[in-house]
Amino acid sequence: MGIHYNHKSKAGDRKMQKALKLKMKAEARKQKREEMQAEKDAEEMRKLEELTRPDSPISEKT
């Protein structure tokens, strides 16, 4: 095994890379959470629209 003389000098670079990776993962989780919430809200609005629309016929499911 060789001498690893530059390991300590690159510690800051490794730390920044790790922080960037962590930040990217957090942003991806946040984005996914927002998309899921938007889908849920859209589905809820669609259901409310179906229930409250006065010109729609009575559902055949009942």
C-alpha positions as CSV (number, residue, x, y, z in Angstrom):
1,M,0.0,0.0,0.0
2,G,1.2,3.4,-0.9
3,I,1.5,6.6,1.2
4,H,-1.8,8.5,1.4
5,Y,-0.4,11.9,1.8
6,N,-3.4,13.7,0.3
7,H,-6.2,12.1,2.3
8,K,-6.2,14.9,4.9
9,S,-6.0,17.6,2.3
10,K,-9.1,16.4,0.6
11,A,-11.2,16.1,3.7
12,G,-13.0,19.4,3.0
13,D,-13.9,18.3,-0.5
14,R,-15.3,15.0,0.8
15,K,-17.3,16.9,3.4
16,M,-18.8,19.2,0.8
17,Q,-19.6,16.3,-1.5
18,K,-21.4,14.5,1.3
19,A,-23.4,17.7,2.3
20,L,-24.4,18.2,-1.4
21,K,-25.5,14.6,-1.7
22,L,-27.6,14.9,1.5
23,K,-29.1,18.2,0.3
24,M,-30.0,16.6,-3.1
25,K,-31.7,13.7,-1.3
26,A,-33.7,16.1,0.9
27,E,-34.8,18.1,-2.1
28,A,-35.9,14.9,-3.9
29,R,-38.0,13.8,-0.9
30,K,-39.5,17.3,-0.6
31,Q,-40.4,17.3,-4.3
32,K,-42.0,13.8,-4.1
33,R,-44.0,14.8,-1.0
34,E,-45.3,17.9,-2.8
35,E,-46.3,15.9,-5.9
36,M,-48.1,13.4,-3.7
37,Q,-50.0,16.2,-1.9
38,A,-50.9,17.8,-5.1
39,E,-52.3,14.5,-6.5
40,K,-54.3,14.0,-3.3
41,D,-55.7,17.5,-3.4
42,A,-56.7,17.1,-7.1
43,E,-58.4,13.8,-6.4
44,E,-60.3,15.3,-3.4
45,M,-61.4,18.3,-5.6
46,R,-62.6,15.9,-8.3
47,K,-64.6,13.9,-5.8
48,L,-66.2,17.1,-4.4
49,E,-66.9,18.3,-7.8
50,E,-68.7,15.1,-8.7
51,L,-70.8,15.2,-5.5
52,T,-71.8,18.8,-5.7
53,R,-72.4,19.2,-9.5
54,P,-76.1,20.0,-9.9
55,D,-76.4,19.0,-13.6
56,S,-74.9,15.5,-13.2
57,P,-77.4,12.6,-13.1
58,I,-77.7,10.4,-10.0
59,S,-74.9,7.9,-9.9
60,E,-75.7,4.4,-11.3
61,K,-73.5,2.8,-8.7
62,T,-76.3,3.0,-6.0
